[in-house]
Amino acid sequence: MDNWLKALLATACVAVIAGVGYFASLEYGAKYSSGAKTSELLERNKQTLRALDGN
């Protein structure tokens, strides 16, 4: 295999791995950010209040 083809393949692999890592970090940040946790807690509190109002 020619050296330029090996270099091209290696570059493509690095680009794919970097892209996957970038999107994984975005998902991780969205799931574990303080804003996401706050929103989740507020929604649970609203559900609890609705359940208590029904009784």
C-alpha positions, 0 to 999 in steps of 0.5 A, a space after each residue: 500500500 502506498 504511504 500516502 494512502 496509509 496517511 489518508 487512512 490514518 487521518 480519516 481514523 483520527 477525524 472519526 475518533 475526534 468527532 465521536 469524542 466531541 459528540 460524546 462530550 456534548 452528551 455528557 455535558 448535557 446529562 450531567 450539567 447543573 442546569 439539567 439536574 436543576 430542571 430534573 429536580 424542578 420537574 420531579 417537585 412539580 409532579 410531587 405537588 400534582 400528586 399531593 393535590 390530587 389526594 
